[in-house]
Amino acid sequence: MRAEIRDLVVVRGAVRAVDRVSLTLESGSWTGLVGANGGGKTSLLRAIAGRIEIESGTIVVDGEDRTADRGCRARAFGFAPDPSALPSTLTGRELFAILASKAVDPIEADSLGDLRSALDFDSYFDRRIGTLSAGMRQRLAIFCAFLDRPPAVILDEPFNWLDPICAFDTREALKGLVAREGFALVTALHDMATLIGSCDRGLLLAEGRVGLRLDAADMRAGAGDHAAFEARIVAALRSPGPPG
């Protein structure tokens, strides 16, 4: 799949949360979205996935203008729910049965097997969500985005609350899904190591605007000099450029 987001504007209340942002998402690539708190990352991701209204701009998916079709975008982009909003009285198995178009067996081997193994929810799949820790709920929320095998998946800070082992295994599983299954993956991140080590490209948002675009060469340079890369990111956050 290929999604082209052009000059997107999102207004939340009286604030222009996203200010004429453009980016392209493609199959087989992982885009990392970075920025300060309140910089517009979540608003941008929710708008792309059809969860909130767009003020102006266009979203073209596989050559078709889907700007006005939020339902189409919601089907095209898997989106992880807020872990704290998962229904407390349901079990993970019951939640997946509601959200998925087919039954989900957590031990069934398929294209998502590595991700299921990394998230390791088999041991508490039949416990009420309200009894689970924040990390356990985060694992269920991540897998929700992949249930119907959408061509593109959006994850908003997916590694929050995950322990180091699960975070590592999940990053590796996601890289495998992007490379092997051709998912177009976009994640909001605060972790520079994940951005450099896992993403193919990056976009920095500052005050709702694009402050910096990062390509594969930038990622390689960052891996070679992490301190210089982080300093570049911080400088761009401090002095955001014009919209675009």
HELIX and SHEET records of a PDB file:
HELIX    1   1 LYS A   41  ILE A   48  1                                   8    
HELIX    2   2 ARG A   70  ALA A   76  1                                   7    
HELIX    3   3 PRO A   83  ALA A   85  5                                   3    
HELIX    4   4 GLY A   92  LEU A   99  1                                   8    
HELIX    5   5 GLY A  113  LEU A  119  1                                   7    
HELIX    6   6 ASP A  122  TYR A  124  5                                   3    
HELIX    7   7 ILE A  129  THR A  131  5                                   3    
HELIX    8   8 ALA A  134  CYS A  144  1                                  11    
HELIX    9   9 PRO A  164  GLY A  176  1                                  13    
HELIX   10  10 LEU A  177  GLU A  181  3                                   5    
HELIX   11  11 MET A  192  SER A  198  1                                   7    
HELIX   12  12 ALA A  216  GLY A  224  1                                   9    
HELIX   13  13 HIS A  226  ARG A  238  1                                  13    
SHEET    1   A 4 VAL A  15  GLU A  26  0                                        
SHEET    2   A 4 ARG A   2  ARG A  12 -1                                        
SHEET    3   A 4 SER A  56  VAL A  61 -1                                        
SHEET    4   A 4 GLU A  64  ASP A  65 -1                                        
SHEET    1   B 6 PHE A  77  PHE A  79  0                                        
SHEET    2   B 6 ALA A 152  ASP A 156  1                                        
SHEET    3   B 6 ALA A 184  LEU A 189  1                                        
SHEET    4   B 6 SER A  29  GLY A  35  1                                        
SHEET    5   B 6 ARG A 201  ALA A 206  1                                        
SHEET    6   B 6 ARG A 209  LEU A 214 -1                                        
END                                                                             
